[in-house]
Amino acid sequence: MTEWLISLEGTDGGHRLAMVLALLAAFLHAIFGALQKGRHDPWLSRGAIDASYCLMAAPFALFVVPWPGDHMWPIFAVVFVIHVGYKLLQGFAYSKGAYTVVYPVVRGTGPLFTVIGASLLFAETFMLVQWLGVAVLLAGIFGLAGYNLAHATVPIRQLQTALGLAFLTGLFVALYTTIDAYGIRAAANPFTFLAWFFFLDGLWMPVVAALRWRRMENPPALGPLMARGVLGGLIAFGSFGAVMMATRLDSVGEAAVLRETSTIFAALIGWLILGETVGPRRAGLMGLIAIGAVIVEFGG
């Protein structure tokens, strides 16, 4: 399978597969975000998820895939630090603001800076029509965030803090998307990078979550929390793994933009599962996001 995937790099078949993987990542990432923001404290949820995918990835990293070359360890170190920053900022943002306010800002900031980063690191270029698609997509995402902000019921100062944290989180999304793409392209075997990424990335957050759980006056039962963690770990493999593979097969910028259609799925999850309202204006803004993604994909 590895040889088959590598053979698709830079081909029309690789482009089509990358598009499917990026859209799959978008759907799964919206579910992943809802799991972290949902029933449990977001720090505990993230700790349970990371513990799960760390344990699941460990045997593959240690015994199945080829070991990373020496040149990969500095890359893993940089990737680890960037993902630590991303998780800290995301946890604080989710603690301060509603899911449907925070999530669109995070996902809207990410693709713009990812496209810029990909042009600098990978010499990728977007056509003028594709930049129009980026603008349409960002208008829909930030319009959705603004609409949610206008109808929020929490104090304005708390919302301002949440939005600031969400913006910074989006910058880290761009950083990790770009650096992860560099890492998976630098690895001889893409599954080596994925296995070691999930193994190393899942080491520290469970410690933070465990300390937080021990300090709580009424900590939640571990059974349901870990069940959510296992489900989240499986979804993380699909979400993060799919978009990383898409960036190896094809354009990093296009994969990043397509993944941000996750905002549409997030709004639907907020409506169907979290009980948040979706009206005609929000539906129209979600349509803009979809139209922008289509323009980017077919305007190149």
C-alpha positions as CSV (number, residue, x, y, z in Angstrom):
1,M,0.0,0.0,0.0
2,T,2.9,2.4,0.8
3,E,4.4,1.9,-2.7
4,W,1.0,2.5,-4.3
5,L,0.4,5.7,-2.3
6,I,3.9,7.0,-3.1
7,S,3.3,6.3,-6.8
8,L,0.3,8.6,-6.8
9,E,2.3,11.7,-5.6
10,G,1.9,14.5,-8.1
11,T,-0.5,12.6,-10.4
12,D,-4.1,13.2,-11.3
13,G,-5.0,10.2,-9.2
14,G,-3.1,11.6,-6.3
15,H,-4.9,14.9,-6.7
16,R,-8.3,13.2,-6.6
17,L,-7.4,11.1,-3.6
18,A,-6.0,14.1,-1.8
19,M,-9.4,15.9,-2.3
20,V,-11.3,13.0,-0.9
21,L,-8.9,12.7,2.1
22,A,-9.2,16.5,2.8
23,L,-13.0,16.4,2.8
24,L,-12.9,13.2,5.0
25,A,-10.6,15.1,7.4
26,A,-13.0,18.0,7.5
27,F,-16.0,15.9,8.5
28,L,-14.0,13.9,11.1
29,H,-12.4,17.1,12.5
30,A,-15.7,18.6,13.2
31,I,-16.7,15.5,15.2
32,F,-13.4,15.6,16.9
33,G,-13.9,19.2,18.0
34,A,-17.4,18.5,19.3
35,L,-16.0,15.6,21.3
36,Q,-13.5,17.9,23.0
37,K,-16.0,20.7,23.6
38,G,-18.9,18.5,24.5
39,R,-20.0,16.8,27.7
40,H,-16.7,16.8,29.6
41,D,-14.1,19.4,30.5
42,P,-12.2,20.1,27.3
43,W,-8.8,19.5,29.0
44,L,-10.0,16.1,30.3
45,S,-11.5,15.1,27.0
46,R,-8.3,16.0,25.1
47,G,-6.2,14.1,27.6
48,A,-8.3,11.0,27.2
49,I,-8.2,11.3,23.4
50,D,-4.4,11.7,23.4
51,A,-3.8,8.8,25.8
52,S,-5.9,6.6,23.5
53,Y,-4.2,7.4,20.3
54,C,-0.8,7.3,21.9
55,L,-1.4,3.7,23.2
56,M,-3.0,2.6,19.9
57,A,-0.1,4.1,17.8
58,A,2.7,2.7,20.0
59,P,2.9,-0.9,18.7
60,F,2.8,0.4,15.1
61,A,5.6,2.9,15.7
62,L,7.8,0.5,17.7
63,F,7.3,-2.8,15.9
64,V,5.5,-2.4,12.5
65,V,6.6,0.6,10.4
66,P,10.3,1.3,9.5
67,W,12.0,3.4,12.1
68,P,12.5,7.1,11.3
69,G,15.8,8.2,9.8
70,D,18.1,10.4,11.9
71,H,17.0,13.5,10.0
72,M,13.4,13.0,11.2
73,W,14.0,13.5,14.9
74,P,14.6,17.3,14.8
75,I,11.4,17.5,12.7
76,F,9.4,15.5,15.3
77,A,10.8,17.8,18.0
78,V,9.5,20.9,16.2
79,V,6.2,19.2,15.4
80,F,5.8,18.2,19.0
81,V,6.3,21.8,20.3
82,I,3.9,23.3,17.8
83,H,1.2,20.8,18.6
84,V,1.7,21.5,22.3
85,G,1.1,25.2,21.7
86,Y,-2.0,24.4,19.5
87,K,-3.6,22.2,22.2
88,L,-3.0,24.7,25.0
89,L,-4.5,27.5,23.0
90,Q,-7.5,25.4,21.8
91,G,-8.2,24.2,25.4
92,F,-8.2,27.8,26.7
93,A,-10.4,29.0,23.8
94,Y,-13.0,26.2,24.3
95,S,-13.0,27.0,28.0
96,K,-14.0,30.6,27.3
97,G,-16.4,30.5,24.3
98,A,-19.1,28.6,22.6
99,Y,-18.1,25.9,20.2
100,T,-19.9,27.5,17.2
101,V,-18.1,30.9,18.0
102,V,-14.6,29.6,18.6
103,Y,-14.4,26.8,16.0
104,P,-15.1,29.0,12.9
105,V,-12.5,31.6,13.9
106,V,-9.9,28.8,14.5
107,R,-10.7,27.2,11.2
108,G,-11.0,30.5,9.3
109,T,-7.6,31.8,10.3
110,G,-5.8,28.6,9.6
111,P,-6.1,28.2,5.8
112,L,-5.1,31.7,4.9
113,F,-1.8,31.5,6.7
114,T,-1.3,27.9,5.6
115,V,-1.6,29.0,1.9
116,I,1.0,31.7,2.6
117,G,3.2,29.3,4.4
118,A,3.0,26.6,1.7
119,S,4.0,29.3,-0.9
120,L,7.1,30.1,1.1
121,L,8.1,26.5,2.1
122,F,6.9,24.5,-0.9
123,A,6.8,27.2,-3.6
124,E,3.1,26.5,-4.2
125,T,1.2,29.1,-6.1
126,F,-2.6,29.8,-6.2
127,M,-4.3,31.1,-9.3
128,L,-6.3,34.4,-9.1
129,V,-9.5,32.4,-9.2
130,Q,-8.4,30.2,-6.3
131,W,-7.6,33.3,-4.2
132,L,-11.1,34.4,-4.9
133,G,-12.3,31.1,-3.6
134,V,-10.2,31.6,-0.4
135,A,-11.8,35.0,0.0
136,V,-15.3,33.6,-0.4
137,L,-14.6,30.7,2.0
138,L,-13.1,33.1,4.6
139,A,-16.1,35.5,4.3
140,G,-18.4,32.6,5.1
141,I,-16.3,31.4,8.0
142,F,-15.8,34.7,9.7
143,G,-19.4,35.7,8.8
144,L,-20.5,32.6,10.7
145,A,-18.4,33.5,13.6
146,G,-19.7,37.1,13.7
147,Y,-23.3,35.9,13.5
148,N,-22.7,33.5,16.4
149,L,-20.9,36.3,18.3
150,A,-23.8,38.7,17.9
151,H,-26.3,36.1,19.2
152,A,-24.1,34.8,22.1
153,T,-25.4,35.0,25.7
154,V,-22.0,35.1,27.5
155,P,-20.3,38.3,28.7
156,I,-18.7,40.4,25.9
157,R,-15.3,40.4,27.7
158,Q,-15.2,36.7,27.9
159,L,-16.2,36.5,24.2
160,Q,-13.3,38.9,23.3
161,T,-10.9,36.7,25.2
162,A,-12.3,33.5,23.5
163,L,-12.0,35.1,20.0
164,G,-8.4,36.3,20.7
165,L,-7.4,32.8,21.7
166,A,-9.3,31.3,18.7
167,F,-7.3,33.6,16.4
168,L,-4.0,32.5,17.9
169,T,-5.1,28.9,17.7
170,G,-5.7,29.4,14.0
171,L,-2.2,30.6,13.5
172,F,-0.9,27.4,15.2
173,V,-3.2,25.4,12.9
174,A,-1.4,27.0,9.9
175,L,2.0,26.2,11.6
176,Y,1.2,22.6,12.3
177,T,-0.4,22.0,8.9
178,T,2.7,23.3,7.1
179,I,5.3,21.6,9.3
180,D,3.4,18.3,9.4
181,A,3.3,18.5,5.6
182,Y,7.1,19.0,5.6
183,G,7.6,16.1,8.0
184,I,5.5,13.6,6.1
185,R,7.2,14.5,2.8
186,A,10.6,14.2,4.5
187,A,9.9,10.7,5.7
188,A,10.7,7.8,3.3
189,N,7.6,6.0,4.5
190,P,4.5,8.2,5.2
191,F,3.2,5.7,7.7
192,T,6.4,5.9,9.7
193,F,5.7,9.6,10.2
194,L,2.0,9.1,11.1
195,A,2.7,6.3,13.6
196,W,5.5,8.2,15.4
197,F,3.5,11.5,15.2
198,F,0.5,10.0,17.1
199,F,2.8,8.1,19.5
200,L,4.9,11.1,20.5
201,D,2.1,13.7,20.3
202,G,-0.1,11.7,22.8
203,L,2.5,11.6,25.5
204,W,2.1,14.8,27.4
205,M,-1.6,15.9,27.4
206,P,-2.7,12.9,29.5
207,V,-0.4,14.0,32.3
208,V,-2.0,17.5,32.2
209,A,-5.5,16.0,32.2
210,A,-4.6,13.6,35.1
211,L,-3.3,16.5,37.3
212,R,-6.5,18.5,36.5
213,W,-8.7,15.5,37.3
214,R,-7.1,15.0,40.7
215,R,-7.6,18.6,41.7
216,M,-11.3,18.6,40.9
217,E,-13.8,18.6,43.7
218,N,-16.2,16.4,41.8
219,P,-14.1,14.7,39.0
220,P,-16.1,12.8,36.3
221,A,-16.2,9.0,36.2
222,L,-13.2,7.7,34.3
223,G,-15.2,5.0,32.4
224,P,-17.3,7.4,30.2
225,L,-14.4,9.8,29.8
226,M,-12.1,7.1,28.5
227,A,-14.8,5.7,26.3
228,R,-15.0,9.2,24.7
229,G,-11.2,9.1,24.5
230,V,-11.1,5.9,22.6
231,L,-13.7,7.1,20.1
232,G,-11.8,10.5,19.8
233,G,-8.5,8.6,19.2
234,L,-10.0,6.6,16.4
235,I,-11.4,9.8,14.8
236,A,-8.1,11.6,15.2
237,F,-6.4,8.9,13.2
238,G,-8.8,9.5,10.4
239,S,-8.9,13.3,10.7
240,F,-5.2,14.2,11.2
241,G,-3.9,11.2,9.3
242,A,-6.1,11.9,6.2
243,V,-5.1,15.6,5.9
244,M,-1.4,14.8,6.4
245,M,-1.6,12.2,3.7
246,A,-3.4,14.6,1.4
247,T,-0.6,17.2,1.9
248,R,2.0,14.5,0.8
249,L,0.0,13.5,-2.3
250,D,-0.9,17.0,-3.5
251,S,-1.0,20.7,-2.7
252,V,-0.7,21.7,0.9
253,G,-2.7,24.9,0.4
254,E,-5.6,23.2,-1.3
255,A,-5.8,20.4,1.3
256,A,-5.9,23.1,4.0
257,V,-8.7,25.0,2.4
258,L,-10.8,21.9,1.7
259,R,-10.4,20.8,5.3
260,E,-12.0,24.0,6.5
261,T,-15.3,22.9,5.2
262,S,-15.3,21.3,8.6
263,T,-17.0,24.5,9.7
264,I,-20.1,23.4,7.9
265,F,-20.1,20.1,9.6
266,A,-19.4,21.8,12.9
267,A,-22.4,24.0,12.5
268,L,-24.6,21.0,11.8
269,I,-23.2,19.2,14.8
270,G,-23.8,22.2,17.0
271,W,-27.4,22.3,15.8
272,L,-28.2,18.6,15.8
273,I,-26.2,17.4,18.8
274,L,-25.4,20.4,21.0
275,G,-28.8,22.1,20.6
276,E,-27.5,25.3,19.0
277,T,-29.7,27.2,16.6
278,V,-29.1,27.2,12.8
279,G,-31.3,29.7,10.9
280,P,-31.4,30.8,7.2
281,R,-28.6,33.3,7.6
282,R,-26.2,30.8,9.1
283,A,-27.2,28.3,6.4
284,G,-26.4,30.9,3.8
285,L,-23.0,31.5,5.3
286,M,-22.3,27.8,5.4
287,G,-23.2,27.8,1.7
288,L,-20.5,30.5,1.1
289,I,-17.9,28.2,2.7
290,A,-18.9,25.4,0.4
291,I,-18.8,27.6,-2.7
292,G,-15.4,29.0,-1.7
293,A,-14.0,25.4,-1.3
294,V,-15.4,24.4,-4.7
295,I,-13.8,27.5,-6.4
296,V,-10.4,26.7,-4.9
297,E,-10.5,23.1,-5.9
298,F,-11.6,23.6,-9.5
299,G,-10.0,27.1,-10.1
300,G,-6.5,25.8,-10.3
